[in-house]
Each structure stands twice: as structure tokens, then as C-alpha cells.
Amino acid sequence: MSRFNLLEENWIRVLEEGEMKEVSLITLFENAEKYRCLAGEMATQDFAMLRFLLAVLHTVFSRVNADGEAYEFLEIDEKFRQKEAVSEDDEEEYNDALMETWKTLWKRGKFPSVVRKYLEAWKDHFYLLDEKYPFYQVTKEEALPKLQNNKNTGFVTGSQINRTISESKNKMALFSPKGEEYKSKMQEGELSRWLIMLQGYFGNTDKVKFCKEQSYSLGWLYGLGGIYLTGKNVFETLMMNFKITVDPVGNRIPKQMPCWEFSGEENIEKAFLGVEDNLAGLYTNWGRAIIIDSKMKFSKDINIGVIKMPKLEVGALDIEPMTLWKKVKKEGFDFVPKTHIPGQALWRSYGLITIPDGMINNFREPGVITWYGKLRQYWKNRHIGIIAVGLEDDGQAMSKLPINEIFDDLFLHEIVLFEKGAEGWVIRIKEVVEDTKKVVDSLYTNFLKEIAKIRHSNAFVRENIDQVYYALDISFRDWLSGINESSSKEEKIKQWKENLIRIVEGQAHELLTEDRKRDIRGNKSLKTKGIKNIFTVYESFHLKLMKFMCTK
């Protein structure tokens, strides 16, 4: 029996006029401009949900325009399926038509009724519980015959699915937001939200595989330094991240192929190919073949079956637009996703968010930033938000259990992302960030290490580095968000230098006032044959800081 249809039931959490509410999938698309943002249990859940919603848009508007009319370059059936790929000869005209669709949607400020028509055509594939097409799942009949040397799936409980708990089978979560009796209980809407996140962020706690030869997925999102743009409402956020144009793969123009347009068996077979050449497929990629009993009673603890799915090959990275990148020297690819460092503010990665013109060979810009830059005419002289999300794992290869959510944001004027010339804001801010990191990671860190030698203890070095970055954080965000088209580069950079000196020296002064006898007594210096104490160390640091700042 089919239960809980996601098109009609309320399950997606949004913020409307300061109040959290749950809406259906159709309601969200019909009223996206009225909702401030997605408001799920975690930022990473919102990231996974955003990609699911984008997959709907990529699918619909790769086939029809803003008026619901099929593009002349392709033919669609009664369920809006694209019958054949667009010819490579039509690539330029097809992408021009896609851009016109994006422009029309943006100008209208809301999504058209064709989104609802498409979803209703696939209604039978959007039931959370179903015996034939369960949403984001497979049936036992599709999965179990494909298992080798296993008769049963692995299992995860509600307390593992709920990433605000992430309780392993061997270790109790002590600081759970739910009491012991309710840890593994959830209702249909909650399970639906976690199901989408689970497919993107799973880990390695389960052991059952389809076969031993394959490398298996932790969840595609787990390996990303997730990043996306945020607008004034859900409609704007979706549109700002909706890279509608399609890049050719070889001599083909890939079709958008979301998971719900296939049976569970077809999704399993597709996974063994290890590739995704389209964003709708990538955004709905599964980390697990999940089996949920269609007769499940939600009054009882949640317990679902899971089987590891093969991981995507690195070739899928070429189309991923929502991550930071780092350069590597490995055969076959030049860049891989750079995951976020826990506790490190996003502005410290500014040089990876937007790339100056002269550095494009050594860095790779996130696709959503490059896409946004192509559409600047629609939001000239505007402040935008950049969101960074990720999960930190426990560092154990055998479990990769999530232990911490990583979240940060930046709000800045578009000019600091796209004025990329030799004298533009991008190169100047990149230099400011690098100089700031050098002051802290080199000059100030060496100052701390010298004190550590006096104290015969290194324990406080890392803590004090974190403290100085924490002290710099709000000031730098305010400074960066205060830049606009009328700002003077020289005045703003001078302002930050003054802030940097004031904050770093203020942190150093706090160490001077701790009044430790060992700090004052110091140690004999072999180089100067004198005494090196906290005051001489500070004086040396101060001189080096002034010299460094004067050369910048």
C-alpha cells in the first residue's frame, strides 16, 4: 500500500516570516518566493535538500521552457521524459534557449505551473512507503538477489539516521536532543528529510555490500567542501545555484536523469557504472540501497535495511559545482574537492572561492561562483551570501561516523567576487587574507612557541592561535561586508592593517599580563648570552610585526 506522498504531504521545513513550517513539495515550488530559507534540523540537511530541489528544476527546465513548452531540439513523452539526447550540432542553440528560460524565470520571480505538472506525472514515484517505487529506496525483490554471500541487508536505526544524534551501535550518544525512549522514533516527514541527507552523508558504519570487488560510497556529499549561494528567499537561492546550461561530455549533450525516474533495480545497475554526467543525477546520487518496510508503524522504533552502493568515479567531479577545490598531482585529474577544516572561518578560504584572472591555471573556482559571475547583470551592486557546509567524521576509516557539523557563511558585495583584474578587489583581498594568515600562522605562532620554550609546555600554542583567529573573525567579516563599489582600496586595506595590528597585539598583551614568575624569569639565550623572557620575546615579535606590515 502506498503511503505518505511527498507531493501532497507536509514535510519540507521552511522559514516564513520568522516562523518554521512544513510544506509539501508542490507547495514549496508554488510559493518558493514567500519562504525565507530552508529550515531543516541541520545545515547539511538543508544542503542535501537544496540539491534535491535543484534536481527537480534541472530535470523540468532541461526539457521545457518557462511556459511549459518543449524545446524544439528535443521530443518529450507524456511523463516529460526526453526521448533522445540533444544533437551536438544543436549545443549552442540549446544552451541559448536554456539561458532564455532562466532569464524568464528570474524576471517572473516565481516558478510556473509546469513544475507541478511534471511532479504529478511522477506522483507514483514520490511515496515514502511503497511496494513498487519507494522514494530514494529499493525494494527487497530488487536488491536481495544481487547480494553476494549475504542473505540480509545491514541495518541502521533511527538514532543513526538522525544526524543530530548519530549514535553508533557500540557507543551511546550522551548529548542527544531526544530522550532515550525517543531516539529512534520519528514521523514520516522527519524520516523523509533524513532519508535525503542520509543518501549524501552516510559514513562507513555498515558492512553489507553487493560485491567485494567494488569501492563503496561514504555518500557523495561527505567528500565535498560544500558551498552554495543564498538569496532573499528560497526562489532566489534556487535560481542563484541553478546552473541551467549543459556542458557536453565528449560528443554528447547529457540528459538530466534524476533517481526517481528509474526503478530501484535500474538505480543499482546505474551505480555500478560509477559515473554521473548530469547534475540531476549527481544531486540525487545514492550512497546506499535503502529498504524500508512499506508496512512500517511509526509508533515503533525506526529500523531500515541498507546495502553499500559503489562510489562514483573521480570523473564525476568535473561537473560538481558546489564545492571548494584543491590542486593535486594525480594521474587523470588536477583538482579534487577540499573539505572544510573544522573551526576554520570561511573567509580564510577566500582565495579558493573566487580566482583572480592570472591564477586560473593553479586554482579551480567553485562552479556556482563562476555561474553567478555570468549573470551579474541581474544583481549588479548587490550583497550576496555564501554558505559553507560539511560534516566532520571521527577520523576512523572503519566507521567515518559524523561527530560535528561544519557551517559558516559570508555576506559580501558582488564586487569582491568578480573584480578580478590585476588591480581589482579579488587579488587585493586575496593578498590581505594571505598576509593575515602569515601574521597569525608565522609571526604570532613563533611568538607563542618562544613563550612555550620558557614555560616548557606547548599545550597552549594551538589554543592561543584559535583565540586570535576568533578575535579577528568578526572584525574581518565586518570589514569585508563593508566593501562596495564606492570603497577606496587603499583606505579599506589600511583600515584592515590597523585592525589586524590592534587585535593581534591585544592578544599578545594579554599574555604579558598573566604575571607568571617563570615568564618573567625566562631562560638564558645561547645566541645573545642574555636572558630571554616574555618581555624580550614580545619586543622581538612587535618589531617583526611592524617590519612586516610596513612592507605591505
PyMOL commands that set and color helices and strands:
alter all, ss='L'
color gray80, all
select helices_A, chain A and resi 25-30+32-34+43-61+88-108+114-121+123-125+140-146+158-161+180-182+188-200+220-223+234-240+259-261+264-271+279-283+314-319+346-353+357-359+367-374+376-378+415-418+425-455+459-481+489-512+517-521+534-550
alter helices_A, ss='H'
color red, helices_A
select strands_A, chain A and resi 3-5+12-16+19-23+37-38+127-129+154-157+226-230+288-291+303-308+325-330+333-337+383-393+402-413+523-524+531-532
alter strands_A, ss='S'
color yellow, strands_A
deselect
rebuild
show_as cartoon
